[in-house]
Amino acid sequence: MPTAKIAVTVPRDVLDAVDAAARERGESRSGFISRVLRAAMKARSDAEVTRLLNEVFRDPEAAAEQLRVADELDSAGTDWSDETW
């Protein structure tokens, strides 16, 4: 994966906490920060998806249709065991 060097200014206490957390996990500072940033971006993306779904399901007709389809699928014996959350 291509990488890029950046310069970021952070308070000393934040850097000390990052270094301690990275050491505890056996990671480099860069590796730790990259992992945390990826998690933050995923959380942001997940929050956007949740916001959009909530917007869709605010419409009573859309919510009712989804419930109807889910009931039909349940009645047909749909196996939901491979669904991930």
Secondary structure, 3 states (H helix, E strand, C coil): CCCCCCCCCCCHHHHHHHHHHHHHHCCCHHHHHHHHHHHHHHHHHHHHHHHHHHHHHCCHHHHHHHHHHHHHHHHCCCCCCCCCC
